[in-house]
């Protein structure tokens, strides 16, 4: 998956769950349950699906650079994601 493909997917679906080396992870737009709308400007939440991990980032590029998967930045494993 490329950065562009990720952005296009999130624009359409608002979230993505994916498997990497036997573990499930997620990235998605932050939804405000009080207002019933997605945050504007868009924020992103990332984490490992079977834990309480929930990291928030103010942009997709911040999430790609700072969210770590098995010690590696998300941007480094993005090409390995089959979707």
C-alpha positions in Angstrom: 0.0 0.0 0.0 1.2 3.5 -0.8 0.7 6.7 1.1 -1.7 7.9 -1.6 -3.7 4.6 -1.5 -4.0 4.9 2.3 -5.3 8.4 2.1 -7.8 7.5 -0.6 -9.0 4.5 1.4 -9.4 6.6 4.5 -11.2 9.3 2.6 -13.8 6.7 1.5 -14.0 4.4 4.6 -12.7 6.5 7.5 -10.8 3.5 9.0 -8.6 0.6 8.0 -7.8 -2.6 10.0 -4.9 -4.6 8.7 -2.7 -7.5 9.6 1.1 -7.3 9.9 3.2 -10.3 11.0 0.2 -12.0 12.7 -1.1 -9.0 14.6 -4.0 -6.7 13.8 -3.7 -2.9 13.7 -5.9 0.0 12.9 -5.9 3.5 11.7 -8.9 5.7 11.4 -10.3 9.2 11.6 -11.3 10.3 15.1 -15.0 10.3 15.7 -16.6 12.5 18.3 -19.4 10.5 19.8 -20.8 13.6 21.6 -21.4 15.6 18.4 -21.8 12.6 16.1 -19.3 13.8 13.5 -15.7 13.2 12.7 -13.2 15.8 14.1 -12.5 18.7 11.9 -9.7 19.2 11.2 -9.2 15.5 10.8 -7.3 13.7 13.5 -6.2 10.1 13.3 -6.1 7.3 15.8 -3.8 4.3 15.5 -3.2 1.2 17.6 -3.0 -2.5 17.9 -6.5 -4.0 17.6 -6.3 -6.5 20.5 -5.0 -4.0 23.1 -6.0 -0.7 24.6 -3.5 1.1 22.4 -4.9 4.3 21.0 -2.5 6.9 19.8 -3.8 10.2 18.3 -2.1 12.2 15.5 -3.1 15.6 14.0 -2.2 14.5 10.4 -1.7 11.3 8.3 2.0 12.2 7.9 2.4 12.5 11.7 0.8 9.1 12.1 3.0 7.6 9.4 6.1 9.0 11.0 5.3 8.5 14.7 3.1 5.4 15.1 5.4 2.4 15.7 4.6 -1.1 14.7 7.1 -3.6 16.1 9.5 -0.7 16.7 9.3 0.6 13.1 7.5 3.7 11.9 4.2 3.0 10.2 5.5 4.5 7.0 8.2 1.8 6.8 5.8 -1.1 6.9 3.1 0.6 4.7 4.5 -1.1 1.5 4.1 -4.5 3.2 0.4 -4.1 3.9 -1.8 -6.2 1.7 -5.3 -4.7 1.5 
